[in-house]
Amino acid sequence: MYVNILSKVAERLAKVGLETHPFKIGWYNEHVGEHFKFPLDYDTFALLVISTPDMFENGLWHFILREECTGTQDMLDTFLKEQFSAIKQMYADMDIEAIHDFEMLPNHRPRVLVQTAGHVSGAAYFYQQKDVHPNPWGDKKLFGVSIHPKYGGWFALRGVLIFKNVQCAELPRLNPPDCVQSFELRKELLERFNDRWQDWSYRDIIPVEHKYSERQKQYFGTLPKDRKALIEKWKAGGESHCNL
């Protein structure tokens, strides 16, 4: 059953520039603390959803142009909620838990650690401080960052879909491609991400096949509270397409 679900969901989401990667909940639970574990069977089927560089032009921009998308809520979040809801509607008879990367628990912890999900699904390697030997930073703490083998850092981990009643015992486990292998590059990656993430240079730590368009960079480089004004400016200028 899970093979058919994977195929149909991947086909549906690919149309809007979203990519899917399957994993077992047990794989995820092996890598997280007790308070992040899901109380589900080891072989429970789940899908990680990531946005590729095509998401803006193929999905979000068309969503933005729709007349009803004029509210104050961030359109990216609204767009992604719509895509996840569409999958739940496709399988309305199934118990599916959709969790977005921005969702928090009452204690302000994230509901899901998407970078861990990305790693165990084989989608993107989650580079952390422990991956740099010997440790060149002493007691300084650095955040980890995920790198995709095709897109480098030009992508985002958007959430997971958990099919609670679907088992995938035969799902093969894939290791994430280790595309930042040297000590020097790993050190540079974490320092770029932690110290100057705003310049986006960490995204190009490896040669990439595809990256964000200039308009997409402008959109994501704008604070969410200011994006509506940017969109209205684009619309006023007659920019109803994304041929960049």
Sequence and secondary structure as in RCSB ss.txt:
>XXXX:A:sequence
MYVNILSKVAERLAKVGLETHPFKIGWYNEHVGEHFKFPLDYDTFALLVISTPDMFENGLWHFILREECTGTQDM
LDTFLKEQFSAIKQMYADMDIEAIHDFEMLPNHRPRVLVQTAGHVSGAAYFYQQKDVHPNPWGDKKLFGVSIHPK
YGGWFALRGVLIFKNVQCAELPRLNPPDCVQSFELRKELLERFNDRWQDWSYRDIIPVEHKYSERQKQYFGTLPK
DRKALIEKWKAGGESHCNL
>XXXX:A:secstr
 HHHHHHHHHHHHHTTTEEEEEEEHHHHHTTS GGG  SS TTEEEEEEEE TTHIIIIIHHHHHSTT  SSS H
HHHHHHHHHHHHHHHTTTS EEEEETT B TTS BSS HHHHHHHTTSSEEE GGGSSS SSTT     EEEBTT
TBTS EEEEEEEEEEEE TT           SHHHHHHHHHHHHHHGGG GGGGSS  S    HHHHHHHTS GG
GHHHHHHHHHHTT  S   
